[in-house]
């Protein structure tokens, strides 16, 4: 079995708690280098996770390191430049979200990947999740009838509120980042992943908490002026005919017991809740022809053993399998581009207080 040489750039919290600890669980991957613009941090991560080499810039990494796959877990504003350099250098790529800040940037990346003949897969990783894939199968099978509405709630109290950070989190509240790019991208990816590309978008947004306090980590107690970007969004997606979706997103939910997603069909409902079952779904069915009407737990779904126990690093395994099998990746950048299209159209929808047509599909 070939071991693919993987490098990671961006030694922040998600690399620390999500990717570097689990890359060892992918037998086809060999982590050969880490990179960060703060040399001390790159060196520390190299030592902590037993990675043989570390570098302090993408240029140095590309020049000195023999690797085949790049994982880009840098900050949001840095994604496009780094992705373009990696793709033009002929590296297969997994990029954290959003992969770019405009449709044009993402299109440039897609074309660069095609020109270099490399595979490119894009976060968020939700459509690899067992529960979402199961829900998509139920929808395709007509289990809950025609979909009328989807309600998605992906919010938290802010990156400074609940996540332990060794770096100053102020950048999350500055142009080029913000609640829409940090959290909205998740809800929009999940919703469009199930329903497909939307036709138009509307939105209401507010700056609901303009002064914030860091609650953990190295900057605990620091005040952040957060009055430059909206932090509270209610997004509506138009799917034509009888179908629409609502996506709530932002940094203004300190806690919530709302389901992450509910899908409402003409014959029932799928609700994403922690029901203590193997699959975090509850299903409401209205099937008078079978004498059924009520909530029930789904039967076990036959997931191949190789795909069980989902974890985020599985995106790298999927990328490797796509390379080896010469098949499309499961998280195509065209889907990511559509989500970026929605996020870039939202400001016009807010300003005009209207539903604005979208420009892309996937």
N, C-alpha and C positions, 0 to 999 in steps of 0.2 A: 504494500500500500504506500502510495506516494505521500510524503509529508510536505504540505504547502507552507512556504515561508511567509509568515505574517508579521507586519509591523503595525504598531499603533501610534498615532500622533494625537496629543491632547491628554495630558496626565491630570485630569480633573476627577471629580467625585464619581462620575459614571464609569470611568475606566477603573477606578479603585474598587468600587463595590459591585460592579456588574460584569465587566468584560474580562479584565485580567485574571480575576479569580476563577473564571469558568472556561477560559480558552483551553485549559488542560483537559477538559471533558470532551473535546473534539479530537478524536484520534488522528484525523487527517491534517490537523493544524499544528504548526510549530512556531511559537512566538519568538522571533529573532531579535526584535528591537523595539524600543519605545522612544518617543520624541516629545519634547515640550520646549516652549520658548523660555521657560525658566529652567536653566540647566540643573540646578540643585534638585528640582522636583523630578526631572527625567532620571537623574542618577538614583534618587531615592526609590522610585518605582522599579527601576531595573534591579536594584538590590532586593527590594521587598518581594518581588514576584519571580526572581531568578531568571530574568531576561538577560541574555548575554551582552547586549550592546545598547547604548543610549546616545541620543543626538539632540541638538538644541534648535534645529530648524528643518523645515521640509527640504530645503536645498541640500543641506548636509546629509540628510537621510537618503535622498535620491542619489547623491554622488557617491557615498561611501558604503552603503548597505546593499547587500544582495538579497532582495526580497521580492515576492510575487503579488501579495495582496496587502493593501493598505486599509486599515480601519481608522476613519477620521472621527474622533470624538472631541474635537476642539470646540471653542465657543461659536455660537451661531454666526457672527459676522465673518469669521475666518473660513467658513466651509467652502465657498465658491473658489477662492484663489487656490487653496490647497487641493481641492478636487481636480481642478484643471491641470495643475502641475503633475499630479499623480497619473491622470488619464493620458496626458500627452507623453509621459514617460513610459507608457505601456503597462501600467500596473492595474490589476483588477482592484475594484474599489467597493468598500462599504462605507457610506457616509451617514453620520448622525443627522438629525432633522433640525430645521428644514435644510435641504441640500443647497439651496440658493435663496436669495431674497427677491428675485423676480423671475417671471416666466422665461425671459430672455437668457438669464444666467443658467437656468436648468436646461433649456434647449441647447445652449452651448456645450454643456457637459454631456448631454446625450449624444450630440454629434461627435464630440471628441472621443467618446467611448467607441462609437461605431468606426470612426476613422482608425483608431488604434487596434481594433479587433479584440477588445477586452470586455469582460462582464462588469456590470455596474449595478449594485443593489442599494436601495435607499430606505432609510428609516422614515417614520416609525415602523416597528416590527409587528404591529397588531394582527395583520392578516396571516401571520404564522401561528397565532394562538389557537389552541385546540377548540376553545369555546366559540370563538368567532367563526372558525371554519365549520364547526358543527351547526351553528346558527345559519350560516350561509347555505349549507346543505338542506336544512329544514325548510328554508325559504324557497329554494330551487325545487324542492319536492312538493311544494304547495301545502305544507303542513298547516300554516296559519292563513292560507288564502292569499288574496291580493294585498300587498302592503299599502297601507294608507298613510302611516306616519311613523317616523323614528325620532325618539328623543334621546339625546346623548348628553351626559353631564361629565365633563372632564375638567375639574377645577381643584385647586388647593389654596392654602393661605399665603402663598408666595414663596419663592426659592429661599428667601432670607428667614422664613418662618419656621419651617420644619426640617430642613435638610442641614446636616452638619457640614460646614464648609471651612476650608483652610484659606480660601481666596475670597477677596472682597466681592460680594454678590451684587454690588450696585449696578454693574453692567447689564443685568437683567431688566433694569428699568430705564434703559437708555435706547435711543434710536438704533435700529438694527437688531434689536431683540424684543423683549416685551412679552406680555401674556399671550398674545395671539400666536406668535411664532414659537413660544415655549410650550403652551398648553393647548391652544386651539388646534394646532397641527395634529394632535392626537385624536381629538373628537372628530375632526373633519376626515382624517384618514380612516377611522373606524366606520363612519357613516357612509362615505363613498366606497369603501371597500365592500360593504354589503349591498348597497343600492346601485353602485356604478356612478358614472359622472353626472354631476348636477347640471341643470340648464341655466340657473340664475341664482343670485344670492341677495339677501337683504340682511340688515344688521342694525341693532341698537347697542351703543357702547357708552361707558362712563369711566371717569377717573373717580373711583369710589374710596380709595385710601391713599391720599397724596403724600402722607408722611408715614414711613414704615420703620419698624425697629427690628434689627437682627436678633434672633432668639436663640442662636446656638453657634458653636464653632469659634473660630479665632476672632471673629468680629462681633461677638455677642454683646448686645446693648447699643451698638452703633445705630444712629439714625440715618435713614436714606430719604432724600427728597425724590418722590416718585410721582411727580406731577407733569411729566412730559409725554407719557403714553397711557392709553386706556388700559385698565386692569380688570374690566368687567364687561363681558360680551354675551349677548343673546343673538345668535346667528340663525337665519332661516335659509333653507335650501329648497328651491323649486325643482321638482322632477316632472312637471307637466301632468296632464290628465288629473288623477285624483291623489297623487302622492307628494308629500312634502316631509321635511325634516327640520328639527330644531336642535341646535348644538349650543349648549351653555359652556362657556370657558372663561377662565380668568384666575386671578390671584385673590379672590374675595370669599373663599369658603374655608374658614378655619377648621371646620369639620362638617361631615355630611353623612347621612344614612341613605341618601337617594341612590337608586340603582345607577350604575355607570351607563347603562343603555337599556331602553325598552323599545321593542319593535311591535307595532300594532297592525294586525292584519284583519281582514274581513271574517276570518274564522278563528282568531285567537291572538295571543300575545306571547312574545318571548321576552323574559326579564332577566337581566344579568345581575344576579344577587349571589351572596355567599350563603348557599343553602345547606352547607355541610355535606353535600354530595360530591361525587368524583368530578362532576362538571358543574360549574357555578351558574347554572341556568334553571329557572323555573318557567314552565310553559302552561299557559291557560288555553284550553281547547273548547270550542263550541261546535260539537258535532252531533246534532240531533239524530242523524241517521244511525248513529252508534249508541245513542242514549248517554252521551257524555257532555258535560258542561262543568268546568272547574279547573283548578290548578293541579298540576301533576309534575312529577320528576321525569326527566327523559330517561329512556333506556340507554344502556351503555352503547357508545359508538365504537365501532371497530377501527381503532387507530393502529396503524402498523407500529410494532415495537420500536422501530428506529425513530419514530416521530413522537413518542410519548415523553412526558416530563419536560414540557416546554421551558426553555430559558432563553434569555435574549441573545446569547452567543450562538444560538442555533442559526441565526442569520448568516453567520460565517460558514457554517456547515452547508447551508443551502447554496451559498455562493460557490463553494468548492464543488458541490455536486453538479451545479449548473455548468461550471467550467468543464468538468470531467465528462459529463453527458452531452455537452454542447446543446443545452436546452435553455429556455428563458429562465431568469431568476424569478422567484416567487414574489419579490417586492420590487417591481419595475420602476425605474425613475420617471416613466411617463405618468404613473399614478401620483408620485410625489409632485410632479409639475402641475397636475390638475389641482392639487391641494394648495400649492403656491399661487396658482391662478385665483382661487377663491380668496385667499388671504390678501392678495394684492388688489382685488376688486372690492373688498369690504370697505376701505376708506371712502370710495365713491358712493357706496350704498348708504353709509352713515351720513355723508355730507348732503346727499340729495334726498335722503329719507325715502328711498325707492328700492325696488327689486331690479338688480342690474344683471344683464346677460353675461355669461361666462364665455371663454374663448377657446378652451382646450377640452380634450377628451382622452380616454386611455382604453 
